[in-house]
Amino acid sequence: METPHTGNAPQPALGIVVEKSIATITLNRPAVRNAFDAALIAELTATVRDLGARDDLRALVLRGAGTTFCAGADLHWMRASMEWDVATNQRDALALATLFETIATCPLAVIGVVHGAALGGGAGLVATCDLVIAAAGTTFGFTEVRLGLIPATIAPYVVARIGPGQSRALFVTGQRFDAEHALTIGLVHQVVPPSDLDAALSTTLAALRASGPRAIREAKALVALVAGHGSAEMMTQTADLIARIRTSPEAREGVSAFLEKRSPIWPAEAQA
């Protein structure tokens, strides 16, 4: 059943529907293109953890409300984080790393249904899903370097999904790419016309409902075992790395330039 809301209360950051052994979580911040902030990160982490612990569920579907799946980090939140010290940034970054690890290791099959755009952390969210159905026309990108940042907390999942070669090319350029390219490199598994997203999802869910619920969980655990996925040390290292980068002059200039709708003047160039 859907989480209720009444009166003039603020819309919840997540929509949650549970029906016939399938839980659907919808990111519900369409005004900011479903961008992450600290509150959304905490709520989504707790929700995935709680749903993953339920024995009556087989799959978890992740979607986005409005025109965009997820545009990554809320830039106003990111700008505020640049005034924090490194220790505070480390705690904040570790919370985001924990979200991605919670989704990646959720015992349920996690299906991403992606449309519009999945950028930065939104593209990282895609990489944590077990199976991804994307609408044709969706734009993807690991765009952090354009802001003087790096895709640190998502890197373990992206590199595992698309390999180091593709990751290097996309991480260092920050270039955006379309759904067909995402399919070619293995970031997504199926591309369909936008009008066919729900039908494609229904076909996938029918296959999951025909499978043994315990077998689904054990099959996912098997892949993690063989791939050697999961490392608390890696989470800490990536959180530490982005915490240091966030407080750098380059990152401050990159985020400020984006919010001010101008080209960045990188500190090294300003001194040349």
C-alpha positions in Angstrom: 0.0 0.0 0.0 1.1 3.6 -0.6 2.4 5.7 2.2 -0.4 8.2 2.9 -0.2 11.9 3.2 -3.0 14.3 4.0 -3.9 18.0 4.2 -1.2 20.6 3.4 1.6 18.5 4.8 4.8 18.5 2.7 5.0 15.7 0.1 7.2 12.9 1.4 10.6 12.6 -0.2 9.9 8.9 -1.1 6.8 7.2 -2.4 6.5 3.6 -1.2 4.1 1.0 -2.6 4.1 -2.7 -1.7 2.0 -5.0 -3.9 2.2 -8.7 -4.6 5.7 -9.3 -3.2 7.1 -6.2 -5.0 8.1 -3.0 -3.3 8.4 0.2 -5.4 10.3 3.2 -4.1 9.8 6.4 -6.0 12.2 9.3 -5.5 9.8 12.2 -4.9 11.6 15.5 -5.2 10.7 16.4 -8.8 11.2 20.1 -8.2 15.0 19.5 -7.8 15.0 16.6 -10.3 15.1 14.1 -7.4 18.5 15.3 -6.3 20.1 13.8 -3.1 20.3 15.8 0.1 21.2 14.5 3.6 17.5 13.9 4.5 16.8 11.9 1.3 19.9 9.8 1.7 19.0 8.9 5.3 15.4 8.1 4.4 16.3 6.0 1.4 18.9 4.1 3.2 16.6 3.2 6.1 13.7 2.3 3.7 15.8 0.0 1.6 17.2 -1.7 4.7 13.8 -2.2 6.2 12.3 -3.5 3.0 15.2 -5.8 2.4 14.6 -7.4 5.8 11.1 -8.5 4.8 10.6 -12.2 4.0 7.5 -11.6 1.9 9.2 -9.5 -0.8 11.1 -10.7 -3.9 12.1 -7.4 -5.6 12.6 -3.7 -5.0 11.9 -1.3 -7.9 13.5 2.2 -7.9 11.9 5.0 -9.9 11.9 8.8 -10.0 8.9 11.2 -10.0 8.6 13.9 -12.6 10.8 14.3 -15.7 14.1 12.9 -14.2 15.2 9.7 -12.5 17.9 11.4 -10.4 20.1 14.4 -11.2 22.7 13.4 -8.5 23.5 15.6 -5.5 21.5 18.7 -4.6 24.1 21.4 -5.5 22.9 23.8 -2.8 23.5 21.0 -0.3 26.9 20.4 -1.9 27.8 24.1 -1.7 26.9 24.1 2.1 29.2 21.0 2.6 32.2 22.9 1.3 32.1 25.1 4.4 32.3 22.1 6.7 35.6 20.7 8.0 37.0 17.5 6.6 35.7 15.3 9.5 32.1 16.5 9.0 32.5 16.0 5.2 33.8 12.4 5.9 30.7 11.6 8.0 28.4 13.1 5.3 30.2 11.2 2.5 30.1 8.0 4.4 26.3 8.3 4.7 26.1 8.5 0.9 28.5 5.5 0.6 26.3 3.6 3.0 23.3 4.3 0.9 24.9 2.8 -2.3 26.2 -0.2 -0.3 22.8 -0.8 1.2 21.1 -0.9 -2.2 23.9 -3.0 -3.8 23.8 -5.6 -1.0 20.0 -5.6 -0.5 18.9 -9.3 -0.5 16.0 -8.5 -2.8 16.4 -8.2 -6.6 16.7 -4.4 -7.2 15.3 -3.1 -10.5 16.0 0.4 -11.7 13.5 2.0 -14.0 15.2 5.1 -15.4 14.0 8.0 -17.5 15.0 11.6 -18.3 18.4 11.7 -16.8 20.7 9.9 -14.3 23.7 12.1 -13.6 26.5 11.9 -11.0 25.2 10.1 -8.0 22.0 9.3 -10.0 24.1 7.3 -12.4 25.8 5.7 -9.5 22.4 4.7 -8.2 21.8 3.0 -11.5 25.0 1.0 -11.1 23.9 -0.4 -7.7 20.8 -1.9 -9.2 20.8 -5.6 -10.3 18.8 -4.9 -13.5 18.1 -1.6 -15.2 15.4 -0.7 -17.7 16.0 2.7 -19.3 13.8 4.8 -21.5 15.2 5.7 -24.9 16.3 9.3 -24.7 17.6 9.1 -21.1 20.8 11.0 -20.5 23.6 9.6 -18.3 26.8 11.0 -17.1 29.5 10.9 -14.4 29.7 14.7 -14.4 31.5 15.3 -11.1 34.8 16.6 -12.7 32.9 19.4 -14.4 32.4 20.7 -10.8 35.9 20.1 -9.6 34.7 16.9 -7.8 35.2 13.2 -8.4 32.7 10.3 -8.4 34.3 8.7 -5.3 31.5 7.0 -3.4 29.9 5.5 -6.6 33.2 4.3 -8.1 33.2 0.8 -6.6 29.8 0.1 -8.2 30.4 1.8 -11.5 33.8 0.2 -12.1 32.3 -3.2 -11.2 29.5 -2.6 -13.7 31.3 -1.1 -16.7 34.9 -1.9 -16.1 38.0 0.3 -15.5 38.5 1.3 -19.2 35.0 2.8 -19.7 35.1 4.2 -16.2 38.3 6.1 -16.8 37.0 7.5 -20.1 33.8 8.7 -18.6 35.1 9.8 -15.2 37.9 12.1 -16.5 35.8 13.8 -19.2 32.5 14.1 -17.4 30.8 13.6 -20.8 27.1 12.8 -21.0 25.9 9.8 -23.0 22.7 8.4 -24.2 20.8 5.2 -23.2 22.1 3.3 -26.2 25.7 3.9 -25.1 24.7 3.0 -21.5 23.4 -0.3 -22.9 26.6 -0.9 -24.9 28.9 -0.5 -21.9 26.6 -2.5 -19.6 25.4 0.2 -17.3 21.8 -0.6 -18.2 20.3 -3.9 -19.4 17.4 -2.9 -21.6 16.4 0.2 -23.5 12.7 0.7 -24.5 10.6 3.5 -25.8 9.3 5.6 -22.8 5.8 4.4 -23.4 6.9 0.8 -23.0 8.7 1.2 -19.6 5.8 -0.2 -17.5 5.3 -3.1 -19.9 9.0 -4.0 -19.8 9.0 -3.8 -16.0 5.9 -6.1 -15.8 7.7 -8.7 -17.9 10.7 -8.6 -15.6 8.5 -8.8 -12.5 6.7 -11.8 -14.0 10.0 -13.6 -14.3 10.9 -12.8 -10.7 7.5 -14.0 -9.5 8.1 -17.3 -11.3 11.4 -17.8 -9.5 11.9 -19.2 -6.0 12.1 -16.3 -3.5 14.9 -17.8 -1.5 16.7 -18.8 -4.7 16.6 -15.1 -5.9 18.3 -14.0 -2.7 20.9 -16.8 -2.8 21.7 -16.2 -6.5 22.4 -12.6 -5.7 24.6 -13.6 -2.8 26.4 -16.0 -5.0 27.3 -13.3 -7.5 28.6 -11.1 -4.7 30.7 -13.9 -3.3 32.3 -14.8 -6.7 32.9 -11.1 -7.5 34.3 -10.3 -4.1 31.9 -7.4 -3.7 31.5 -5.5 -0.5 34.2 -3.8 1.6 33.8 -1.5 4.6 37.3 -0.4 4.0 36.5 0.7 0.4 33.5 2.7 1.7 35.7 4.5 4.2 38.4 5.2 1.6 36.1 6.7 -1.0 34.3 8.8 1.6 37.6 10.2 2.9 38.7 11.0 -0.7 35.6 12.9 -1.6 35.6 14.7 1.8 39.0 16.1 1.0 38.0 17.1 -2.6 34.8 18.8 -1.5 36.7 21.3 0.6 39.3 22.1 -2.1 39.4 25.5 -3.9 38.7 23.7 -7.2 35.5 22.1 -6.0 34.3 25.4 -4.4 34.9 27.2 -7.8 33.2 24.4 -9.8 30.0 24.2 -7.7 29.8 28.0 -7.4 30.2 28.4 -11.2 27.5 25.9 -11.9 25.0 27.6 -9.5 25.9 31.0 -10.9 25.5 29.7 -14.5 29.0 30.6 -15.6 32.1 28.8 -16.8 34.5 27.9 -14.0 37.9 29.5 -13.6 40.0 26.8 -12.1 42.5 27.9 -9.5 45.5 26.7 -11.5 44.3 28.7 -14.6 43.7 31.8 -12.5 47.3 31.7 -11.4 48.7 31.2 -15.0 
